[in-house]
Amino acid sequence: MRTYRTIMQEVQTIDHIYCDCCGREIQPEKEDFLHFAKEWGYLSHKDGDCHTWDICEACYDQWTSTFAKAK
């Protein structure tokens, strides 16, 4: 048999999202954006660091336009 109790728990929710490149507020209900996270491994000089970013579509397009193109 199981018995239950109710507890109050504090939960963090997202209030606002801002582009980490241009600083503009992103409205996820109206536009898409890139969210990514990187946890650096042992072979990195950043071993154990975890970085996360939110990038709006305009900044994503500008950023990826600087990538080397495959030949």
ZIDA-V568631 format. One record per residue. RES is the residue in one small letter. SS is DSSP state (alpha for helix, beta for strand, coil for the rest). D_LAST is the distance of its C-alpha to the last C-alpha in Angstrom with 2 decimals. Layout:
res->[RES:RES]
ss->[SS:SS]
d_last->[D_LAST:D_LAST]
//
This chain:
res->[m:r:t:y:r:t:i:m:q:e:v:q:t:i:d:h:i:y:c:d:c:c:g:r:e:i:q:p:e:k:e:d:f:l:h:f:a:k:e:w:g:y:l:s:h:k:d:g:d:c:h:t:w:d:i:c:e:a:c:y:d:q:w:t:s:t:f:a:k:a:k]
ss->[coil:coil:coil:coil:coil:coil:coil:coil:coil:coil:coil:coil:coil:coil:coil:coil:beta:beta:coil:coil:coil:coil:coil:coil:beta:beta:coil:coil:coil:coil:coil:coil:beta:beta:beta:beta:beta:beta:beta:coil:coil:coil:coil:coil:coil:coil:coil:coil:coil:beta:beta:beta:beta:beta:beta:beta:alpha:alpha:alpha:alpha:alpha:alpha:alpha:alpha:coil:coil:coil:coil:coil:coil:coil]
d_last->[65.98:63.67:64.76:62.51:62.68:60.85:59.15:57.60:54.11:52.07:48.55:45.72:44.04:41.28:42.98:40.13:36.36:34.80:31.19:30.51:28.44:30.67:33.85:34.41:36.28:34.31:36.42:35.05:37.42:35.90:32.19:29.44:27.90:25.88:28.11:26.85:28.57:27.63:30.26:29.35:30.23:32.06:29.27:28.64:30.73:31.30:32.88:34.76:33.61:32.61:30.78:30.55:29.12:29.49:27.01:27.75:25.25:25.12:24.36:21.75:19.94:20.36:19.29:16.06:15.10:14.96:12.38:9.16:6.34:3.79:0.00]
//
